[in-house]
Amino acid sequence: MANKKTILVTGSKGQLGNELRELAGSVKDADFHFVDIEELDITNGQQIRKFFDEIKPTHCINCAAYTAVDKAESDRELCDLINVTGVENLAVACKVHDAVLYHISTDFVFNGNASQPLTEDQDTDPVCYYGESKLKGEKQVAETTEKHYIIRTSWLYSSFGNNFVKTMIRLGETKPELGVIFDQVGTPTYAKDLAASILEMIDAPEDHFGIYHYSNEGVASWYDFTKAIFEYKAITIPVKPIPTTAYPTPAKRPHFSVMDKNKIKTNFDLAIPYWRDSLKECLEKL
């Protein structure tokens, strides 16, 4: 049983953590440890060292993050503590224990000025503090441990937790009409698909460490995404396309964050579902 894996999942009560928990049984010869802040505070280096000494993980999937994009503008200290210090703590522990770190990052590390799908080697240039903190976290991982995968994803939703899909359904059932932004373009990502892909990467016969982009296939605006949700849920209220300027927020968002996924598809032979197909699957689960 020398090949038995011990997989630590942090932030296990979030969307991705919950999806990983549901799919954990599909991984051969693996013991999973699902923890959230109550069991393991990643901002506490001493606690992490003790925890790693006890369970000796071979793999760590870091789903823990500060993700309140607008709040991050004024709550920078806590944002950095979780997205930078916490990530560094995990990277150091992974290095000491020779464990592979899978760190979840975001399309917000880019400025959104591109017009072609974003590749992993393109220049980063975050336009908000959340994006800055996530980029700093990426750098901590890359500088601390060689055995790492940084997985940037976008527009994550799930049947678990709070997300855009659930918010739109709630608004669609309580409002007479909605205005939704049409000039921010990216790809919705079903957290279950991302979870399945990470587990496939762990099971892969060889390592291809580095940065990867993962979202579902296709392109949509928030307006398109909302229209698709309403179509599947038979919600009939009018939806108006509005520009970003009509809906000011404390944090700036990238206007274009469609990601090129060729690298992850090639290196791990992954088949990635089309966003509308995955949305339909998630809505059926809801």
N, C-alpha and C positions, 0 to 999 in steps of 0.2 A: 504493500500500500504506500510505497514511497511517493507516488504521484498524487496523493490526496491533497486537495486544495483547502485552505482555510481562508474564506473570503469575508472581509469586514466591509459592511456597508454603513457609512455615516449618513446622517440626515434621512434616516429610514422612514420617517413619517410624512415626507414630502411626496410629490407626485411620482418622481422617478424611483425613489426608495420603495414606495408601495408596489409599483409595477415589478421591480426586481424581486420583491418578496413573493409575489404571485407566481413568478417564473422560475424561482430558485430550484425547484424540483427537476428542472430540465438539465441541470449541470451534473455531469457524472463525477463521482468521487469528490464531493465538495461539502464542507461544513460551512454554513453561513452564520455570521453574527450580525444581526441588524440592530443598530444603535441610533438613538437620537440624543438630544442634549441632556436628557435625564440620566442616561447611562454613560455618555461620554461627551464631555465638553471639549471640542477641538481647540478652543482658545487656551486651554490649560495644558501646557507642555508636559508637566509632571504627570498629570492624569493619563495623557496619551502614552507616555513611556511605560507606565505601570500596566496599562491595558494591553499594549503590544507585547510586553514581556510575558503576560499571562496567556494570551491566546495565540501568539506567534503567527500572525497572518502571512499567507503567501501572496495575497492580493488585497488591495484596499480600493473600494469604489467610493469616491468622495462626492456625495450628493448634498452635503451640507453647504448652505450658502445664505448670504444676506441678499434677498432678491426684491426688496421694496424699492423699485427704481427711483420713484420721486422722493421718497423719504430719505434716500441715501444722500441727496444733495445737502441736507441739513444734519444728518445723523452719521457724519463721516467716520467718527471714531469707532462706533460699533460696526459699521460696514467694513472698515479696514481690519478690525479685530477678527471678524469671521472670514472674510474673503482673502485676507493676506496672511495675518499671523496664524490663524487656524490652519490654513493650507500649508504654510511653512512647517508648522509642527508635525503635520501628517507626513510631509515629504521627508523630513529628517528621520522620523520613526521608520518609514518605509526603507530608507537608505540603510539604516542600522540593521534592520531585519531582512534585508535583501528581498523585500516584498515589491510587487509591481503596483504602481499607483495609477488608477484611472481617475482623472480629475475632470469634472464637468465644468465647461466654460460657456461662452456666449457669443452671439453675433455682435453684441454691443461693444466688442473690442475694435470694431471698424467704424469709420465716420459716416458711412452710408452714401458717399458720393460716387460710388462705382456704377457702372452700367452693364457690366458683365458679371456672371457668377464669381463669387469670391473664392480664391484658392488659399491654401494654408500658408503659403509663403508671401502673401501680399502684406504690404505695410499696415500696421495697426495704428489707429488714431481715434481713441474713444471720444465721444462728444458729451458724455455725462459722467458723473462720479461713480455710479455703479459700474459702468464699463471700465473706468480707470482702475477700480479696485479689482475687478476680475482679471484685467491684464497684468496687474502687479502679482496676483496669485499665480497666473500662468508662469511668470518669470521665476517666482520662487520654486515652482516645481521643476522647471527646466534646469535651473542652476544648482538644485540640491541633489536630485537623483536621476541617474541615467535611465533607470527602468520606469518610464512613465508614458502614459497616453493622456494627452490633453484633448478632450472632445468638446468642440464648440457646437452648440445647438441653438435653435431659435424657436420662438413662439410655442413653447411647450404647453401641452394640455393633457388631461387624463380624466378618467372617471373618479379619481381621487383628488382631494384638495380643492383649493379655490383656483379658478383659471378663467380665461376669456370665454370659453365655451359655456361654462355654467352661468357666468355673468350675463351673457347675451340671451340665454334662454330665460333667465329670470326677468330681464328687462323686456324681452319680447312678450312675456306673459302678463306684464303689469303696465306697460307704457302704450300710449296710443300710436306713437311713431318714434323712430330712432334716426339719429345722424351718426354715421360711422366713417372714420377716416379712410380715404381712398388713395392718398398719395404716399403711403408707407407700404413698401412691397417686400415680401419675404416668403417664407414657407412655414405653415403650421407643422408642428411635429408632435405626433402621438407618443407620449412617454413610454407606452408599452413597446412600440417599435424600437425606440432607442434602447430600452432595457434588454430586449431580445438580442440586439446587435452587440451590446457590451458583453453579454454572456457568450455569444458566439466568438467574440475576440478572445475571451479568456480561454475558451476551448480550442482555439486555433493551434495548429501544429507548430507554428513558429512565431517569434516575436517580430514586430515591426514598430518599434517605439517611435514616438513623435506626436505631432499635432495633427488632428483630424477634424473634418467638418462632417456633421451629420444632421440632416433634417429629412422630412419626407420629400418625395419627388414633386415637382411642379412649382408653380408660382402663384401667389395671391396677394391681394391687399387685405387690410382688415375689413373693408367693405365686402369684398368677395367672400371672405371667410364667414362673415355674418350671414350673407345671403345663402350660403350653402347650409349653415346650421339651421336657418329658418325653413329652408326647403325640406330638409330631412325631418324636421320636427313639425312641419305643417303649421308654422307660425305665419300669420298673414298680414301683420302690421306693415305700413310703409317704411322702407329703409332708404334714407337719403345719403348720397356720398358727400362728405364734407372734407375740406382741406385741413391739414395739420394746423394751419394758422387760426382756424375757427375753434380749435380745442387746445388752448395753451396749457402746458404742464410744467412743473418745476424742472424736470429733467428733459433734455433734448433727446429725441430718438433718431436712430439712423433711418434715412428715407429708403435705402435699398440694402437689403441684407440677404439676398438669395445666395446660397452657398454651393460651391462646386464640390461634389461628393465622389469624384472619380478615385481619389486616393484610397478612401476607406473601402469602396466597392472593389477595387483592384486587389489591394493587399489582403483583404479578408473574404473575398468572394461573396460579398453581401448583396442580397436582393432587397431593395428599398421600396416600400409601397408608395403609391400615389396618395397625396394628402387627402383627397376627397374620399377615397376608399377607406382610409384609416379613420377619418372623421365619422363616417357612417358606422363603422365597427364600434367606436367609442360611444356614439349616441345610442346604439342598440343596447350597450351595456348599462347606460344610464336609465 
